[in-house]
Amino acid sequence: MMKRFRDDWKDETRLVHGGTLRSSFGETSEAIYLTQGFVYESAEAAESRFKGEEPGFIYSRYANPTVDMLEQRMCALEGAEDARAMASGMAAVAAALLCSLKAGDHVVAARALFGSCRWIIETLMPRYGIESTLVDGRSIDAWEGAVRKNTKLFFLESPTNPTLEVCDIAAIAELANSIGARLVVDNVFATPILQKPLELGAHVVVYSATKHIDGQGRCLGGIILSDKAWIDEHLHDYFRHTGPSLSPFNAWTLLKGLETLPIRVQRQMESASRIADYLADHPKIARVVYPGRPDHPQADIVKRQMKGGSTLICLDVKGGKESAFAFSNRLNIIGISNNLGDAKSLITHPATTTHKNLAEEARLEAGINPGTLRLSVGLENADDLLADIEQALAGV
Ligand SMILES: *Cc1c(COP(=O)(O)O)cnc(C)c1O
């Protein structure tokens, strides 16, 4: 497919113009091609399009012009050769993991994973004869120690949900290369603005576009990016025949989200950084984990592999669950929700919501305490957010 951006464009320009397919009407804003199929000039044209001898669309389960614009714009941002957009982040993670694996293969994954990702690895894959080992993703020795003869794939998230731990992507990619395995990175928390896993050596990157890419809480979506050879060999047929395709309407919403992604992430990160500093000095707060702070446990790796901190903060309120609930309930601007990356600031109590299915021991081991909260900082005025947090903590 022809590249639809220029190499000398920087990220912001790529995200406004990259991938655009303008129709003969010359519309300024990208069109929504809400169609299932396409008609052909002749029976001969249909034949040659099915043979792949002539370019063009066949059926929206395979590809659609609006979805294609989203895929190509993401490729332009990520520096990837090819991509497939999907109906949700989990459709993308499931496809990225399953499309290349078969019975008898072994996977090594970082233990601190999004709950549904962990279910795919621990519960679904064994049913199909795919084995796995979960490791502490921060320890290169742990990755190395888990490798077997049949290890085909490494999988990690960085920073992790909700404790914002960081894995050394370049070092883990190098280990994967040395044993002929592929590294798949779930880059949702970092966003493609703050971290580019493919440049760090990862082979495949996946997103829940539901989060920062939409950024306004409207629709679900996901995307997988990699080199053309991997997509052609593993994902192309899997994607066509299992049908996790994204609706053109949702693709359009996400495509327009990409235009404002850099300024949203920048602003949300600046506010998060201020709030993290405020919380770290507050007497009612026991712990703050924020990748932009010098006291982050992997601050050196953050500096090496990320362009900035995060739009998210992990914090522990002193006094456990009761205090965490009291604080959350007293917030007026910040909403209680399990979503993240939204224009609206949102707070989550992982132990009773997103991570309630983990055994208590595993939860504590993952650093999720009864008083732990995850704050996703939105686009509100930072002074207003600080005032909201201050008054809520005063009442705890
Ligand atoms: C939300 C999320 C997912 C799943 O995405 P959906 O769009 O909800 O299916 C996967 N990984 C991470 C890190 C997430 O935050």
The ligand as an SDF file (V2000), in Angstrom:
LIG
                    3D

 15 15  0  0  0  0  0  0  0  0999 V2000
   -8.4330   -1.1090   28.5830 C   0  0  0  0  0  0  0  0  0  0  0  0
   -7.2430   -1.9340   28.3640 C   0  0  0  0  0  0  0  0  0  0  0  0
   -7.2970   -3.0780   27.5470 C   0  0  0  0  0  0  0  0  0  0  0  0
   -8.5720   -3.5570   26.9070 C   0  0  0  0  0  0  0  0  0  0  0  0
   -9.1370   -2.6320   26.0440 O   0  0  0  0  0  0  0  0  0  0  0  0
  -10.7080   -2.5750   25.6770 P   0  0  0  0  0  0  0  0  0  0  0  0
  -10.7710   -1.5280   24.6360 O   0  0  0  0  0  0  0  0  0  0  0  0
  -11.4340   -2.2540   26.9380 O   0  0  0  0  0  0  0  0  0  0  0  0
  -11.0760   -3.9330   25.1690 O   0  0  0  0  0  0  0  0  0  0  0  0
   -6.1200   -3.7970   27.3760 C   0  0  0  0  0  0  0  0  0  0  0  0
   -4.9660   -3.4300   27.9670 N   0  0  0  0  0  0  0  0  0  0  0  0
   -4.8860   -2.3450   28.7760 C   0  0  0  0  0  0  0  0  0  0  0  0
   -3.5890   -1.9820   29.3910 C   0  0  0  0  0  0  0  0  0  0  0  0
   -6.0200   -1.5610   28.9960 C   0  0  0  0  0  0  0  0  0  0  0  0
   -5.9410   -0.4810   29.7870 O   0  0  0  0  0  0  0  0  0  0  0  0
  1  2  1  0
  2  3  1  0
  2 14  2  0
  3  4  1  0
  3 10  2  0
  4  5  1  0
  5  6  1  0
  6  7  2  0
  6  8  1  0
  6  9  1  0
 10 11  1  0
 11 12  2  0
 12 13  1  0
 12 14  1  0
 14 15  1  0
M  END
$$$$
